[in-house]
Amino acid sequence: MLTAIAIAAASGGGAAAASQGNGAITGLWSTGSQGGRVELYRCGTAICGKVDDAAPLRANPDQRDVKNPDRKLRDRRLKGLVVLRGFSGGPREWKGGPLYDPETGEGAATGTMTLRPDGKLEVKGCKVAIFCRTKVWTRAR
């Protein structure tokens, strides 16, 4: 759910956020798709992300992962669904994976998150090196 991933609110950005090290990207991020938000949080020594909110969830808080290609996973609730995990690095770039987009049902084995100088976060997921998709998230306020 690269388009709808958002996590916990944090203020600041740019150089101030970059100086905070690995924690610079934790917090809520607006994904720019369907009012989506993903919360980025620490999971051990890595960064993970889970679905926090989206317009479809406000209409139906019990919405399920119906587009998942694995029929056994289609009953999972979207609210709180972990959609990215295992990212490490910083202060500007984190690498890890996998990533999952419940809006499309597509996943990516690996990805990068890059904190831009303007405080926005580029989230890129790749199935293989040449098949990648990038979304730009902004901090939720």
N, C-alpha and C positions, 0 to 999 in steps of 0.2 A: 504494500500500500504506500508506495512512494508518494503518491499524490495526496494521501489523507493522513499521513503520519504526523503526530504532534505530541509533545510531552509536558513538562512542568514549567511554569512561568519564571523567567529570570530577566533582570534588567541589564542594560548595558550592551555593548557591542564593540566592534572594531578593535582598536589597539588595547583598550581596557579589558575586553573579554579575552583577547589572545594572550594577555599577560597572566591570565589565571590558569594556564596549563590545560591539562586534560579536562577539567571541569568547565571550561569555557563554553562548551556546547550543551551542557545539561540544562534542562528547562523545557518550557512549552514552545513549540514551533508551529506556525501556521503554514500549511502545505500549499495553499493557493487553489485547492480543488475542493469544491463542495463544502467550503467552510471548515475543512479538515484541520485537526491539530494532532500532533504527535508529541509525546513526552519523551525526551531523551534523559536517561538516568544512568547512574553507575550500577553495573552488575558485576560485582567482584572488582577486578582491575580494568574491566572493559566498559564500553558505553553500549547500552541497548536502547530500544525505542518501542513504545506501545501506543496504540490508538487511544487518544483522549476524548476527541469529539469530532463531529462532522454533521452537516445538515441532515443526512439520512438518519443518524442516531438520535437527533433531537426529535424527529418525527416518529421514530420507532426505536426506543432504547434497547429493545431486545433483538435487534437486527443480528443476523447470523452470517457466517462466512460462506454464503451460497455459491460464490463463483470459484471456490477452491477446486482445482482439478482433481484433488483427492476426495472422493465422495465421503470417506470416513471423517474428514475434517470439516465438512460443511455445516455441522451443527454448533461449531464454536461461536461464542458471542464476539462481536467485533469490538465492543467497548472493552478496553484493557488488553486486546490482542497484541502480543509481542510481534512486531513487524520487522525489526532489525536487531541484530545481536552481534556481540563479539568484536566491536570496533575498538581499536587501540591506536595510539599515536598522539598527535597534538604538537604544538599548540595550534597549528593551522590546518593540519590534515590528519584524518583518521582513516584507517583501512580495516576492513573486516567483512563480515557476512555470516549468514545469508540475510537477504532482504525479501520482503513480501509485500505485494500491493493487493489488498482485498477488494479494491475497487475494480480491478481487472482480473484477479486470480493469478497474476503472473508473479514469478519469483526470480531472484538473481542470486547466484552462488556467492558472488563477491561484490564489493562496492567500496566507494570512498565518500567521505564527507569532508568538504573543504570550507573553512570559515573564510569568507571574503573580507577584504578591507572595509567594505561598506556594512559589515555586520550580518550579512545574509549568509545562508548556509546552502552550498551546492551539494545535493545528495545524488550520487550516481550509482546505479546498479548495473552489473554486467553479467549476462549469461555466459558469454565468452568474450574475449578481449575486444572483438569488433562489434558485438551486439550489446550496446549500452543505452541507457536512458537516464537523463539528468533532469532533476527538478530543483528549483530554487525556493527555499523556505525562508520565512522571516520570523523573527521572535514574536511570540504572542504577547500582547500587553494586557 
